[in-house]
Amino acid sequence: MTSSYSNVLKPLGFFEFFCGGGMARIGLGAGWKCLFSNDFDPKKGIAYKSNFAPAEELHVGDVAKITTSQLPTRAPLAWASFPCQDLSLAGYGKGLAGERSGVFWPFWRLLMSLKAEGRHPPVVALENVSGLITSHGGKDLTGLISGLVEAGYKVGTLEIDAAYFLPHSRPRLFIVAVANGVVLPKGLVAKIPNPAWHRRKLQDLVEELPEAVRKNWIWWKIPMPTADVPNLSELIEHDFSDSTWDSLAVTEKLLRMMTPGNLAKVAAARESGVLHVGTIYKRTRTGVQRAEVRFDGLSGCLRTPAGGSSRQIVMVVKGNEVRSRLISARETARLMGLPESYTLPGKYNDAYHLTGDGVVVPVVNWLGQHLLRPLALSAQHLIEEDAGKLATNSSRPLFHA
């Protein structure tokens, strides 16, 4: 999905770190050009190359080993969807000190090295799970915000749920920082928080920020989506003749794993006489594995087994007939907003891991259209001024537009 005007504007350059399969790139659309991308996972690198060939801008390897010489220019935007395993509900609570989520800091040191060269991106967008708000009692997010402010940025966050765009319950936190000196376009800043984007827990954390940091806080203002969200049944295949469906014995086993409350949901779906498409996660409750189903029109949040969670199961009810199966790789891609033309890895687990680790395409598009692009366009004068200061010291191009 691309913004309505991106095709008629010159693309702005951006760097994409922890790029996975390039979902942020697809979300930003034709109004942007990826100048450098990086991911540590070779399997994700293969998926990226298959969708953005020749993908010469992609570097597969440890972000800690990237040098500024590998970043070919100065980009208006740096996007980083850093790993969430140590911050998610399914993780182990290690926060930004964890082995996976802690790779944020090497990324940040790279940006600070760019700053030392006078070519740091004036706009930085970070994406992670909402658990970052409460990780270590808020200390992780406070430290991250403070670091951005100390580096010369003003900072704000938005918590956006994919459910505004797709039948997928997937709230994520987006931290958007803009360099001091960039004129903030009219209409992007609110005087007070919007509860739709800024939950009470975030508001409380902001109130506790050190005064010097609090002065550089921004309540970002973007419009609410108004387009109709597709029904889950439009994204999930429900033809029982397909061989991927579980045997009746496997489905019965799932039903036996349900609590009375979850069984009541299935019974209500049966009694309605109309098609119901739901999703199931297996969870351990008080030492007992349970199958928890939802028929509220939303898929549960896609996760990866690496985060300690099970794979999502589809349950479809047609009258008295109840069937189940693992969600397909293509269905997970649809729930992330990827186009049908997107090439997925051939192995199921690789595809599930790719999509479960990704960022939802229409969410990025909305954020890019209503916040990131206006900020990047406003930052052009700052980049041009810095380019003039550095022109006598380097022949390296500083800005791509």
C-alpha positions in Angstrom: 0.0 0.0 0.0 1.4 3.5 -0.9 0.2 6.9 -0.2 -2.1 8.6 -2.7 0.5 11.2 -3.7 3.8 9.3 -3.4 4.1 8.4 -7.1 4.2 12.1 -8.1 6.9 13.2 -5.7 10.6 12.7 -5.9 11.5 9.9 -3.5 13.3 10.7 -0.2 16.1 8.5 0.9 16.0 6.4 4.1 18.0 3.8 5.9 16.2 0.7 7.2 17.8 -1.3 10.1 16.5 -4.7 11.3 14.7 -4.7 8.0 13.5 -8.3 8.0 11.6 -8.8 4.7 11.3 -5.1 3.9 7.8 -4.5 5.3 8.6 -0.9 6.4 10.0 -0.3 2.9 6.7 -1.5 1.3 4.7 0.6 3.8 6.6 3.8 3.1 6.0 3.3 -0.6 7.2 4.9 -3.8 7.7 8.3 -2.1 10.9 6.9 -0.5 14.0 5.2 -1.7 15.9 2.7 0.4 19.6 3.7 0.4 20.8 1.1 2.9 19.2 -1.8 4.7 20.4 -4.3 7.2 19.4 -7.5 9.0 21.3 -10.1 10.9 19.2 -13.1 9.7 20.4 -14.7 6.4 17.0 -16.2 5.8 15.3 -12.9 6.0 18.0 -11.5 3.7 17.1 -14.1 1.1 13.4 -13.1 1.3 14.4 -9.4 1.1 16.5 -10.0 -2.1 13.7 -12.0 -3.7 11.3 -9.1 -3.3 13.6 -6.2 -4.0 16.1 -7.6 -6.5 18.9 -6.8 -7.0 18.8 -5.3 -3.5 22.4 -4.0 -3.7 21.6 -1.7 -0.7 21.1 -4.8 1.6 23.8 -5.7 4.1 23.3 -9.0 5.9 25.3 -9.0 9.1 25.7 -7.8 12.7 24.6 -4.2 13.1 27.5 -3.7 15.6 30.0 -4.3 12.7 28.5 -1.8 10.3 30.7 1.3 9.8 29.6 4.8 8.6 31.6 4.2 5.4 29.0 1.6 4.4 26.2 4.2 4.5 26.6 5.9 1.2 25.0 9.2 1.8 22.9 11.2 4.3 19.3 10.1 4.5 16.4 12.2 5.9 15.1 9.2 7.7 16.4 6.2 9.7 13.9 3.5 10.4 14.7 0.7 13.0 12.3 -2.1 14.0 14.7 -3.5 16.6 14.1 -7.0 18.0 11.3 -7.2 20.6 11.9 -10.6 22.2 13.2 -9.2 25.4 10.4 -6.7 25.6 7.3 -8.7 24.6 4.8 -10.4 26.9 6.1 -13.7 25.5 9.7 -12.8 26.3 11.8 -13.0 29.5 11.6 -9.4 30.7 15.3 -8.5 30.1 14.4 -5.3 28.3 17.0 -3.3 26.5 19.7 -5.2 28.4 18.6 -8.4 26.7 20.7 -10.1 24.1 18.1 -9.6 21.3 16.5 -6.2 22.1 19.9 -4.9 23.3 21.1 -4.7 19.7 19.4 -1.3 19.7 22.5 0.2 21.3 25.0 -0.8 18.5 22.5 0.7 16.1 22.4 3.9 18.2 26.2 4.1 18.3 26.2 3.9 14.5 23.8 6.9 14.3 26.0 8.8 16.8 29.0 8.1 14.6 27.1 9.6 11.7 26.3 12.6 13.9 30.0 13.1 14.6 30.4 13.3 10.8 27.6 15.8 10.5 25.3 13.5 8.5 22.9 11.9 11.0 19.3 11.5 9.8 17.2 14.4 11.0 14.2 12.0 11.4 14.5 8.8 13.3 11.6 6.3 13.6 11.8 3.3 16.0 9.2 0.5 16.2 8.8 -2.1 18.9 6.2 -3.8 21.1 4.0 -1.8 23.5 5.8 -3.6 26.3 8.6 -1.1 25.9 6.4 1.4 27.8 6.5 -0.7 31.0 9.8 -2.5 30.5 11.8 -2.3 33.8 9.2 0.0 35.3 9.5 2.4 32.3 13.3 2.8 32.8 14.0 1.4 29.3 11.8 3.8 27.4 12.9 6.7 29.6 16.5 5.9 28.9 15.9 5.6 25.2 14.0 8.9 25.1 16.7 10.6 27.2 19.4 9.4 24.8 17.6 10.8 21.8 17.2 14.2 23.6 20.8 14.2 24.6 21.7 13.6 20.9 19.8 16.7 19.8 16.4 15.4 19.0 12.8 16.2 20.1 10.8 13.0 20.7 7.3 11.7 20.8 5.6 8.4 20.5 2.4 6.9 19.1 0.9 3.5 20.0 -0.9 2.3 16.9 -2.9 -0.9 16.6 -3.0 -2.8 13.3 -6.7 -3.3 14.0 -7.4 0.2 12.7 -6.4 -1.1 9.3 -6.6 -4.9 9.3 -8.5 -7.6 11.3 -5.3 -8.2 13.4 -4.9 -7.2 17.0 -1.3 -5.9 17.0 -0.5 -2.7 19.0 3.0 -1.4 18.5 4.9 1.6 19.8 6.4 4.0 17.3 9.0 6.5 18.6 9.5 9.4 16.2 12.4 11.8 16.8 13.2 14.9 14.9 16.4 16.9 15.1 16.5 20.3 16.8 16.4 23.0 14.1 13.8 21.2 12.0 10.7 23.4 11.7 7.7 21.3 12.7 5.0 21.5 10.0 1.7 23.0 11.1 -0.8 20.4 12.4 1.7 17.7 13.5 1.8 18.7 17.2 -0.9 18.6 19.8 -1.0 20.4 23.1 -2.4 17.5 24.9 -2.2 13.7 24.3 -4.8 11.8 22.3 -5.9 8.7 24.3 -6.2 6.8 21.0 -2.5 7.1 20.4 -1.2 7.8 23.9 -2.4 5.5 26.6 -2.5 6.4 30.3 0.6 4.4 31.0 2.5 6.4 28.5 1.1 9.7 29.8 2.2 8.7 33.3 5.7 7.9 32.0 6.0 11.3 30.3 5.0 13.1 33.4 7.9 11.4 35.3 10.5 12.3 32.7 13.4 14.6 33.9 12.5 18.2 33.3 15.2 18.7 30.6 13.9 15.7 28.7 10.3 16.7 29.2 10.9 20.0 27.5 11.8 18.1 24.3 8.8 15.9 24.4 6.2 16.1 21.6 2.6 14.9 21.5 2.5 13.9 17.8 -0.8 14.5 16.1 -2.0 12.3 13.2 -5.5 11.7 12.0 -7.6 8.6 12.9 -8.1 6.1 10.1 -11.6 6.1 8.7 -11.5 3.4 6.0 -13.5 0.2 6.6 -11.4 -2.7 7.9 -11.8 -5.9 6.0 -13.5 -8.8 7.7 -11.2 -11.6 9.0 -13.2 -14.1 6.8 -11.9 -12.1 3.8 -8.3 -13.0 4.6 -8.8 -16.5 5.8 -9.5 -19.4 3.5 -12.5 -21.5 4.7 -13.0 -24.1 2.0 -13.1 -27.4 3.9 -12.1 -29.4 0.9 -8.5 -28.2 1.3 -6.3 -31.0 2.6 -4.6 -28.6 5.2 -7.5 -28.9 7.6 -7.0 -30.9 10.8 -8.6 -34.2 11.3 -11.8 -34.2 13.3 -9.9 -35.9 16.1 -7.4 -33.0 16.3 -10.2 -30.4 16.3 -11.9 -32.4 19.1 -8.7 -32.3 21.1 -8.6 -28.6 20.8 -12.1 -28.3 22.0 -11.3 -30.4 25.0 -8.5 -28.0 25.8 -10.9 -25.1 26.1 -12.3 -23.6 29.3 -16.1 -23.4 29.6 -15.9 -19.8 28.6 -14.1 -20.6 25.4 -16.4 -23.5 24.6 -19.4 -21.1 25.0 -17.9 -19.0 22.2 -17.8 -22.0 19.9 -21.4 -22.9 20.9 -22.6 -19.4 20.2 -21.0 -19.5 16.8 -22.7 -22.8 16.0 -26.1 -21.6 17.1 -25.8 -18.5 15.0 -26.1 -20.5 11.8 -23.7 -18.1 10.0 -20.0 -18.4 9.1 -17.6 -17.6 11.9 -13.9 -17.4 11.5 -11.8 -17.3 14.6 -8.2 -17.8 15.7 -6.7 -19.8 18.6 -3.5 -19.7 20.6 -2.5 -22.4 23.0 -1.4 -21.0 26.3 -0.4 -22.5 29.7 -2.7 -21.3 32.5 -1.9 -22.4 36.1 0.2 -25.3 34.7 -2.5 -26.5 32.2 -2.3 -26.0 28.5 -5.4 -24.3 27.2 -6.8 -23.4 23.7 -8.1 -19.9 23.8 -10.3 -18.9 20.9 -11.6 -15.5 19.7 -14.5 -14.8 17.3 -14.5 -11.0 17.6 -13.5 -10.5 14.0 -9.8 -10.0 14.8 -6.8 -12.3 14.5 -4.7 -12.7 17.6 -1.3 -10.9 17.4 1.1 -12.9 15.2 4.1 -14.0 17.2 7.1 -16.2 16.5 8.0 -19.4 18.4 11.3 -17.7 19.2 9.4 -15.4 21.5 8.1 -18.4 23.5 4.6 -18.5 21.9 2.8 -21.1 19.9 1.8 -20.7 16.3 -1.7 -19.4 15.6 -4.5 -21.8 14.7 -7.6 -21.0 12.6 -11.0 -22.2 13.6 -13.9 -22.0 11.3 -17.5 -22.7 12.2 -20.2 -23.4 9.6 -23.4 -24.3 11.3 -22.6 -27.4 13.3 -19.4 -28.1 11.4 -16.2 -27.0 13.2 -12.8 -27.3 11.7 -9.3 -26.2 12.6 -5.8 -25.9 11.1 -2.6 -23.9 11.4 -2.9 -20.5 9.8 -1.2 -20.5 6.4 1.9 -18.5 5.5 0.0 -16.5 3.0 -2.7 -15.7 5.5 -0.1 -14.4 7.9 1.2 -12.2 5.1 -2.3 -10.8 4.5 -2.7 -10.0 8.2 0.5 -8.0 7.9 -0.8 -6.1 4.9 1.6 -7.6 2.4 0.4 -7.8 -1.2 -0.4 -11.2 -2.7 2.6 -10.7 -5.0 5.0 -10.7 -2.1 7.3 -13.7 -2.3 7.4 -15.7 0.9 10.0 -18.2 2.0 9.3 -21.7 0.8 9.4 -23.3 4.3 6.4 -22.6 6.6 8.4 -21.8 9.7 10.6 -19.4 7.8 7.6 -17.6 6.4 5.8 -17.5 9.8 9.0 -16.1 11.5 9.4 -13.5 8.8 5.8 -12.2 9.0 5.5 -12.6 12.8 8.7 -10.5 13.3 7.5 -7.8 10.8 5.8 -4.4 10.9 2.3 -4.0 9.6 2.5 -2.4 6.1 -0.6 -0.1 6.2 0.4 1.2 9.7 3.8 2.3 8.3 2.1 3.8 5.3 -0.2 5.9 7.6 2.6 7.0 9.7 4.8 7.8 6.7 2.1 9.8 5.0 0.9 11.8 7.9 4.1 12.3 9.9 7.4 11.0 8.5 7.2 12.5 5.1 6.1 16.0 6.3 9.0 16.0 8.8 11.6 14.8 6.2 10.5 17.5 3.7 10.8 20.1 6.4 14.3 18.9 7.3 15.6 19.5 3.8 16.8 23.0 4.6 18.8 21.7 7.6 20.4 19.0 5.5 21.3 21.6 2.8 22.9 23.9 5.4 25.0 21.1 6.9 25.9 20.0 3.4 27.3 23.5 2.7 29.4 23.4 5.9 30.9 20.1 5.0 31.3 20.7 1.3 35.0 21.8 1.7 35.8 18.6 3.6 34.2 15.9 1.6 33.0 15.1 -1.8 30.5 12.5 -0.5 26.8 13.2 -1.5 24.8 14.1 1.6 21.2 13.9 0.6 19.1 11.9 -1.8 15.9 13.4 -3.1 
